[in-house]
Amino acid sequence: MVDTAKNTKLFTSYGVSTSKTVTPEIAAKLISKAKRPLLMVGTLTLDPELLDRVVKISKTANIPIAATGSSLASLADKDVDAEYINAHMLGFYLTDPNWPGLDGNGNYDTVIVLGFKKFYINQVLSAAKNFSNLKTIAIERGYIQNATMSFGNLSKADHYAALDELIDLL
Amino acid sequence: MSKLTTGSFSIEDLESVQITINNIVGAAKEAAEEKAKELEKAGPTLFPGLESYRDDWNFKLLDRYEPVITPMCDQCCYCTYGPCDLSGNKRGACGIDMLGHNGREFFLRVITGTACHAAHGRHLLDHLIETFGEDLPLNLGQSNVLTPNITISTGLSPKNLGEIKPAMEFVEEQLTQLLATVHAGQESAEIDYDSKALFSGSLDHVGMEISDVVQVAAYDFPKADPEAPLIEIGMGTIDKSKPFLCVIGHNVGGVTYMMDYMEEHDLTDKMEIAGLCCTAIDLSRYKEADRRPPYAKVIGSMSKELKVIRSGMPDVIVVDEQCVRGDIVPEAQKLKIPVIASNAKIMYGLPNRTDANVDDVVEELKSGAIPGCVMLDYDKLGELCIRLTMEMGPIRDAEGITAIPTDEEFADWVAKCADCGACMIACPEELDIPEAMGFAKEGDFSYLEELHDQCIGCRRCEQVCKKEIPILNIIEKVAQKQIAEEKGWMRAGRGQVSDAEIRAEGLNLVMGTTPGIIAIIGCPNYAEGTKDVYYIAEEFLKRNFIVVTTGCGAMDIGMFKDEDGKTLYERFPGGFECGGLVNIGSCVSNAHITGAAEKVAAIFAQRTLEGNLAEISDYILNRVGACGLAWGAFSQKASSIGTGCNILGIPAVLGPHSSKYRRALIAKTYEEDKWKVYDARNGQEMPIPPAPEFLLTTAETWQEAIPMMAKACIRPSDNSMGRSIKLTHWMELHKKYLGKDPEDWWKFVRNEADLPLAKREALLKELESKHGWEIDWKKKKIISGPKIKFDVSAQPTNLKRLCKEA
């Protein structure tokens, strides 16, 4: 079991509120229990190792993908439910209870984020953190302060292993 | 007293005594306001104040383009009541909530940027009036509309340096009012901070316009010249065998004296003068009319400052103002490079030698008795810097000063790395330095070399390295070949877009046959390196967009070549025309970009400029397909430039780092009520497509930014040919960079003629099958389906007061 609940050093956002660290086990449970989850995927998933795990999470847990940045290019032929949206725009829409969502069925209750630079996703999520009740789970390599829950800072190998554990538990 | 105006008068009884009054405080403005009142067609907002644009325009924009607040910090640390925890939009001890505080934070950045440009303008204006007199004409090229931003705000159309003074005073007065609102216990509503930020943005373009028009007029810069010469750019262009004077900053005033001194003393081929940031760009514009040496070179942006100093190449460094690193003196001192501060805005704690004899100062600096000095007398500055450079060059050569590590030092440092990962966590770009060091240990330096372009030279990695490895030097050591090959060309800033160019291109822009204007402007905080802007510019140029550029963006575009060894500046024309790459100039030249859009409204559509911001902005928002890109935006000036574009109805895409500005302006595309305007012919509401869907947002990658910008050039009043061309580009670019056609293309279709020609039949089928639209297949016409209608005569406006029955 990879210890994903340590090393929460940050150089991005600041202040008194920090996200709670999670293990792959708890993250998997939270994702499984979510009523209307969304997998928010950034451009770092162009890395084949990460892409493979994104596809597995989406298919295993049957979660639609919000493909931000230029990540849709790598997901277009993967037989997953993926739609492009700008991350900043998505971050804003997620704070609006009236947003119909990517499929027209309403806003989401849980957003799982993967494949972003820390500085960017921390800023995007800070709107949701301060102005909504949305639950956000960061399963990134870096600690994401503005998520509700997050892995700590990890090595690349540990990150892949943690994602594999999470996929097995979904 | 108040009846006096500027000028001079003599008292007859006092023979041979003349009293000259250069300026009566307030009188110039009063006279200007009187003059403005005489304008027959002036709009409602001459000499606007904090409230002037609020209800009539800003709130209309902010209703559709809602402020998206992304705080950087949970706390407010602004006054001694605090720090207060505002997380979850709580209110602090003073009563302000998280939204209000962050609105204030963004606003503070905008007014800071505005102040920088305005102060720069004031500095130049005063200096140039003192040097050339108030009557120096504003000869800016083939234009009658010389100062659109000044005219919009004040109603004035200055024709010489002296006539600019009331506009300068206006900006300064309003900036004082704006700054006052930041005080604890003042404005607390986020929406009002945003309205004030928009107002400040409009002032910023006045300040920038003043800065650039006075220097263009006085320093003989290119005047709306599409053929402005090509300038050498890049670290590799410096001839290391010559003494090298490195200039850094944004204010060209003092540095022109150095160039003059070089010329007067026949030193133009005996030393190098080159620089970083906008002073360098503006030096390359100096005396371009007769194109005589010295030819200043441009090294690059702020991200190169530390790299250049660490290279040990400069023999003397001169700084003026803005975008100058705070550690230049200690860094330069390590390599015996004297630093001269030439502007009171940055004095670095150095001894002030303004009143000293130049000979004495040269000796003091040469001997190392002082690390540098302040020199505010421009005549002395010119002599001091050139003489010192000529003397320091041989001294530093003789001492063999170099900062590049030897092979042995390099190997030792690489071996020291303990792979702790602290550098990667600290790096703003999140560069995988530990991985690159790991490969370097095994003899593969390619990973380290790749970091050179991505690294912004901030040295945060070095600050956290427990082994004290000079990581920046390590990266630069392996990138020596790359650095030596950094030799490109950029077109010298050509100045404003001429009236003739607007007349020639206005129809194409309004009709949409020129798909849009892409404005790529400065700052070097790119997430993936400088080549991003080159790729973006090339893509749009190949598609016949007009690409205008300034500042660091203009530099970085010129750093790369195609397979034939040509830069984009060599491949594309410099005119404001379809497929033109138009380098307007330095940061302050950004006023000419908004000025071009304003001129389309004024010259092409005959709209009144004077005191008429809302109507001009309304026209641009609905008709002129322009989109800005500030891909590496980091500075407060970038926030004010962008906000000035926003109030004028020009959307802008920023790079991912710019999310740290804490605020975006994004519309809800799914709220139909937001997408209605009035038809000015009869005041009826007319539905429009969600275009543009943002005024300010960030993109994650350059590949995402391209389709976003193409889409943002779509405007409600496009005719069918224009809409078809714009949809073609957007859909092709979306597919090319994001792998699929966009999902929402159909929202922009009003009739079959709007559809991209090459895919018309396939798209009609999709409209029928996927969206239930009725198609007459014999005539290949859309019978029913579109929510928006096309009417070539419609006059979309957001301003009810412009409607005929209003």
Interface residues (C-beta under 8 A of the other chain):
Chain A: K9 L10 F11 S13 Y14 G15 V16 S17 G42 T43 T68 G69 S70 L72 A73 S74 L75 A76 D77 E83 Y84 N86 A87 H88 M89 G91 F92 Y93 D96 N98 W99 P100 F116 K117 K118 F119 Y120 Q123 V124 S126 A127 K129 N130 F131 G142 N153 S155 K156
Chain B: E66 V68 I69 T70 P71 M72 C73 D74 Q75 D85 L86 S87 G88 N89 M98 L99 G421 I425 A426 P428 E430 E435 R460 A527 P656 H657 S659 K660 R662 A664 I666 K668 Y670 E671 E693 F694 T697 T698 A699 E700 T701 Q703 E704 M708 H734 Y737 L738 G739 K740 P742 E743
